[in-house]
Amino acid sequence: MAAPIFIDFYELLGVDPDADIEKIRAAYRATIAAIHPDRPSATAEDLEKTKMLNVGKEILLNPEKRARYDEERLKRLRADPKSVSVPTPSSGISVEACLLITLAAIGISLITSLLASRRSRRRIIEC
């Protein structure tokens, strides 16, 4: 199994690192609409990508979290460009492990990140 990686939320959303908040929101909406797990044709891969998109949106739309994320992302890109990417099921890399590594590197817990979303909060409570 490959080593977990630091998730590149910019690559995931298809935006440049200097994208403004409106571009990030628009990219999120377009991407989530195309792969939303409630669609009849949704796959397990769509669910994994949705998890990453929700966490990425929460980080990139918060100026403080985005600054910490950008700093860590740049540091990792300089050290090893292959360590910053978007995991896929075919790569054998656990999305959850990558989320944990990415969030831990910038000082955010996965639970805090998941609770930031109303839908995630509702799903956790229903479980």
Contact map, one row per residue, 1 for C-alpha under 8 A:
1110000000000000000000000000000000000000000000000000000000000000000000000000000000000000000110000000000000000000000000000000000
1111000000000000000000000000000000000000000000000000000000000000000000000000000000000000001110000000000000000000000000000000000
1111100000000000000000000000000000000000000000000000000000000000000000000000000000000000000010000000000000000000000000000000000
0111110000000000000000000000000000000000000000000000000000000000000000000000000000000000000011001100100000000000000000000000000
0011111000000000000000000000000000000000000000000000000000000000000000000000000000111110000010000100110000000000000000000000000
0001111100000000000000000000000000000000000000000000000000000000000000001000000000111100000000000110110000000000000000000000000
0000111110000000000000000000000000000000000000000000000000000000000000000000000000011110000000000110010000000000000000000000000
0000011111110000000000000000000000000000000000000000000000000000000000001000000000011100000000000000000000000000000000000000000
0000001111111000000000000000000000000000000000000001100100010000000000000000000000000100000000000000000000000000000000000000000
0000000111111111100000000000000000000000000000000000000000000000000000000000000000000000000000000000000000000000000000000000000
0000000111111111000000000000000000000000000000000000000000000000000000000000000000001100000000000000000000000000000000000000000
0000000111111100000000000000000000000000000000000000100000000000000000000000000000000100000000000000000000000000000000000000000
0000000011111110000000010011001000000000000000000000100000000000000000000000000000000000000000000000000000000000000000000000000
0000000001111111000000000010000000000000000000000000000000000000000000000000000000000000000000000000000000000000000000000000000
0000000001101111101000110010000000000000000000000000000000000000000000000000000000000000000000000000000000000000000000000000000
0000000001100111111000000000000000000000000000000000000000000000000000000000000000000000000000000000000000000000000000000000000
0000000001000011111000000000000000000000000000000000000000000000000000000000000000000000000000000000000000000000000000000000000
0000000000000001111100000000000000000000000000000000000000000000000000000000000000000000000000000000000000000000000000000000000
0000000000000011111110110000000000000000000000000000000000000000000000000000000000000000000000000000000000000000000000000000000
0000000000000000011111110000000000000000000000000000000000000000000000000000000000000000000000000000000000000000000000000000000
0000000000000000001111111000000000000000000000000000000000011000000000000000000000000000000000000000000000000000000000000000000
0000000000000000000111111100000000000000000000000000000000000000000000000000000000000000000000000000000000000000000000000000000
0000000000000010001111111110000000000000000000000000000000000000000000000000000000000000000000000000000000000000000000000000000
0000000000001010001111111111000000000000000000000000000010011000000000000000000000000000000000000000000000000000000000000000000
0000000000000000000011111111100000000000000000000000000010000000000000000000000000000000000000000000000000000000000000000000000
0000000000000000000001111111110000000000000000000000000000000000000000000000000000000000000000000000000000000000000000000000000
0000000000001110000000111111111000000000000000000000000000000000000000000000000000000000000000000000000000000000000000000000000
0000000000001000000000011111111100000000000000000000100010000000000000000000000000000000000000000000000000000000000000000000000
0000000000000000000000001111111110000000000000000000000000000000000000000000000000000000000000000000000000000000000000000000000
0000000000000000000000000111111111000000000000000000000000000000000000000000000000000000000000000000000000000000000000000000000
0000000000001000000000000011111111100000000000000000000000000000000000000000000000000000000000000000000000000000000000000000000
0000000000000000000000000001111111110000000000000100100000000000000000000000000000000000000000000000000000000000000000000000000
0000000000000000000000000000111111110000000000000000000000000000000000000000000000000000000000000000000000000000000000000000000
0000000000000000000000000000011111110000000000000000000000000000000000000000000000000000000000000000000000000000000000000000000
0000000000000000000000000000001111111010010001101100000000000000000000000000000000000000000000000000000000000000000000000000000
0000000000000000000000000000000111111110010001100100000000000000000000000000000000000000000000000000000000000000000000000000000
0000000000000000000000000000000000111111011101100100000000000000000000000000000000000000000000000000000000000000000000000000000
0000000000000000000000000000000000011111010000000000000000000000000000000000000000000000000000000000000000000000000000000000000
0000000000000000000000000000000000111111110000000000000000000000000000000000000000000000000000000000000000000000000000000000000
0000000000000000000000000000000000001111110000000000000000000000000000000000000000000000000000000000000000000000000000000000000
0000000000000000000000000000000000000011111000000000000000000000000000000000000000000000000000000000000000000000000000000000000
0000000000000000000000000000000000111111111101100000000000000000000000000000000000000000000000000000000000000000000000000000000
0000000000000000000000000000000000001000111111100000000000000000000000000000000000000000000000000000000000000000000000000000000
0000000000000000000000000000000000001000011111110000000000000000000000000000000000000000000000000000000000000000000000000000000
0000000000000000000000000000000000000000001111111000000000000000000000000000000000000001100000000000000000000000000000000000000
0000000000000000000000000000000000111000011111111100000000000000000000000000000000000000000000000000000000000000000000000000000
0000000000000000000000000000000000111000011111111110000000000000000000000000000000000000000000000000000000000000000000000000000
0000000000000000000000000000000000000000000111111111000000000000000000000000000000000000000000100000000000000000000000000000000
0000000000000000000000000000000000100000000011111111100000000000000000000000000000000000000000000000000000000000000000000000000
0000000000000000000000000000000100111000000001111111110000000000000000000000000000000000000000000000000000000000000000000000000
0000000000000000000000000000000000000000000000111111111000000000000000000000000000000000000000000000000000000000000000000000000
0000000010000000000000000000000000000000000000011111111100000000000000000000000000000000000000100010000000000000000000000000000
0000000010011000000000000001000100000000000000001111111110000000000000000000000000000000000000000000000000000000000000000000000
0000000000000000000000000000000000000000000000000111111111000000000000000000000000000000000000000000000000000000010010000000000
0000000000000000000000000000000000000000000000000011111111100000000000000000000000000000000000000000000000000000110000000000000
0000000010000000000000000000000000000000000000000001111111110000000000000000000000000000000000000000000000000000000000000000000
0000000000000000000000011001000000000000000000000000111111111000000000000000000000000000000000000000000000000000000000000000000
0000000000000000000000000000000000000000000000000000011111111100000000000000000000000000000000000000000000000000100110000000000
0000000000000000000000000000000000000000000000000000001111111110110010000000000000000000000000000000000000000000000000000000000
0000000010000000000010010000000000000000000000000000000111111110110000000000000000000000000000000000000000000000000000000000000
0000000000000000000010010000000000000000000000000000000011111110010000000000000000000000000000000000000000000000000000000000000
0000000000000000000000000000000000000000000000000000000001111111110000000000000000000000000000000000000000000000000000000000000
0000000000000000000000000000000000000000000000000000000000111111111000000000000000000000000000000000000000000000000000000000000
0000000000000000000000000000000000000000000000000000000000000111111100000000000000000000000000000000000000000000000000000000000
0000000000000000000000000000000000000000000000000000000000110111111110000000000000000000000000000000000001000000000000000000000
0000000000000000000000000000000000000000000000000000000000111111111111000000000000000000000000000000000000000000000000000000000
0000000000000000000000000000000000000000000000000000000000000011111111100000000000000000000000000000000000000000000000000000000
0000000000000000000000000000000000000000000000000000000000000001111111110000000000000000000000000000000001000000000000000000000
0000000000000000000000000000000000000000000000000000000000100000111111111000000000000000000000000000000001000000000000000000000
0000000000000000000000000000000000000000000000000000000000000000011111111100000000000000000000000000000000000000000000000000000
0000000000000000000000000000000000000000000000000000000000000000001111111110000000000000000000000000000000000000000000000000000
0000000000000000000000000000000000000000000000000000000000000000000111111111000000000000000000000000000011000000000000000000000
0000010100000000000000000000000000000000000000000000000000000000000011111111100000010000000000000000000000000000000000000000000
0000000000000000000000000000000000000000000000000000000000000000000001111111110000000000000000000000000000000000000000000000000
0000000000000000000000000000000000000000000000000000000000000000000000111111111000000000000000000000000000000000000000000000000
0000000000000000000000000000000000000000000000000000000000000000000000011111111110110000000000000000000000000000000000000000000
0000000000000000000000000000000000000000000000000000000000000000000000001111111111110000000000000000000000000000000000000000000
0000000000000000000000000000000000000000000000000000000000000000000000000111111110000000000000000000000000000000000000000000000
0000000000000000000000000000000000000000000000000000000000000000000000000011111110000000000000000000000000000000000000000000000
0000000000000000000000000000000000000000000000000000000000000000000000000001111111110000000000000000000000000000000000000000000
0000000000000000000000000000000000000000000000000000000000000000000000000001111111110000000000000000000000000000000000000000000
0000000000000000000000000000000000000000000000000000000000000000000000000000100111111000000000000000000000000000000000000000000
0000110000000000000000000000000000000000000000000000000000000000000000000001100111111000000000000000000000000000000000000000000
0000111100000000000000000000000000000000000000000000000000000000000000001001100111111100000000000000000000000000000000000000000
0000111100100000000000000000000000000000000000000000000000000000000000000000000001111110000000000000000000000000000000000000000
0000111110110000000000000000000000000000000000000000000000000000000000000000000000011111000000000000000000000000000000000000000
0000101000000000000000000000000000000000000000000000000000000000000000000000000000001111101011100100000000000000000000000000000
0000000000000000000000000000000000000000000010000000000000000000000000000000000000000111111110100000000000000000000000000000000
0000000000000000000000000000000000000000000010000000000000000000000000000000000000000011111111100000000000000000000000000000000
0000000000000000000000000000000000000000000000000000000000000000000000000000000000000001111110000000000000000000000000000000000
0100000000000000000000000000000000000000000000000000000000000000000000000000000000000011111110000000000000000000000000000000000
1100000000000000000000000000000000000000000000000000000000000000000000000000000000000001111111000000000000000000000000000000000
1111100000000000000000000000000000000000000000000000000000000000000000000000000000000011111111101100000000000000000000000000000
0001000000000000000000000000000000000000000000000000000000000000000000000000000000000010100111111100000000000000000000000000000
0000000000000000000000000000000000000000000000010001000000000000000000000000000000000011100011111110000000000000000000000000000
0000000000000000000000000000000000000000000000000000000000000000000000000000000000000000000001111111000000000000000000000000000
0001000000000000000000000000000000000000000000000000000000000000000000000000000000000000000011111111100000000000000000000000000
0001111000000000000000000000000000000000000000000000000000000000000000000000000000000010000011111111110000000000000000000000000
0000011000000000000000000000000000000000000000000001000000000000000000000000000000000000000000111111111000000100000000000000000
0000000000000000000000000000000000000000000000000000000000000000000000000000000000000000000000011111111100001100000000000000000
0001110000000000000000000000000000000000000000000000000000000000000000000000000000000000000000001111111110000000000000000000000
0000111000000000000000000000000000000000000000000000000000000000000000000000000000000000000000000111111111000000000000000000000
0000000000000000000000000000000000000000000000000000000000000000000000000000000000000000000000000011111111111100000000000000000
0000000000000000000000000000000000000000000000000000000000000000000000000000000000000000000000000001111111111000000000000000000
0000000000000000000000000000000000000000000000000000000000000000000000010000000000000000000000000000111111110000000000000000000
0000000000000000000000000000000000000000000000000000000000000000100110010000000000000000000000000000011111110000000000000000000
0000000000000000000000000000000000000000000000000000000000000000000000000000000000000000000000000000001111111000000000000000000
0000000000000000000000000000000000000000000000000000000000000000000000000000000000000000000000000000001111111101100000000000000
0000000000000000000000000000000000000000000000000000000000000000000000000000000000000000000000000001001100111111100000000000000
0000000000000000000000000000000000000000000000000000000000000000000000000000000000000000000000000011001000011111110000000000000
0000000000000000000000000000000000000000000000000000000000000000000000000000000000000000000000000000000000001111111000000000000
0000000000000000000000000000000000000000000000000000000000000000000000000000000000000000000000000000000000011111111100000000000
0000000000000000000000000000000000000000000000000000001001000000000000000000000000000000000000000000000000011111111110000000000
0000000000000000000000000000000000000000000000000000011000000000000000000000000000000000000000000000000000000111111110011000000
0000000000000000000000000000000000000000000000000000000000000000000000000000000000000000000000000000000000000011111111011000000
0000000000000000000000000000000000000000000000000000000001000000000000000000000000000000000000000000000000000001111111011000000
0000000000000000000000000000000000000000000000000000010001000000000000000000000000000000000000000000000000000000111111111000000
0000000000000000000000000000000000000000000000000000000000000000000000000000000000000000000000000000000000000000001111111100000
0000000000000000000000000000000000000000000000000000000000000000000000000000000000000000000000000000000000000000000011111110000
0000000000000000000000000000000000000000000000000000000000000000000000000000000000000000000000000000000000000000011111111111000
0000000000000000000000000000000000000000000000000000000000000000000000000000000000000000000000000000000000000000011111111111100
0000000000000000000000000000000000000000000000000000000000000000000000000000000000000000000000000000000000000000000001111111110
0000000000000000000000000000000000000000000000000000000000000000000000000000000000000000000000000000000000000000000000111111111
0000000000000000000000000000000000000000000000000000000000000000000000000000000000000000000000000000000000000000000000011111111
0000000000000000000000000000000000000000000000000000000000000000000000000000000000000000000000000000000000000000000000001111111
0000000000000000000000000000000000000000000000000000000000000000000000000000000000000000000000000000000000000000000000000111111
0000000000000000000000000000000000000000000000000000000000000000000000000000000000000000000000000000000000000000000000000011111
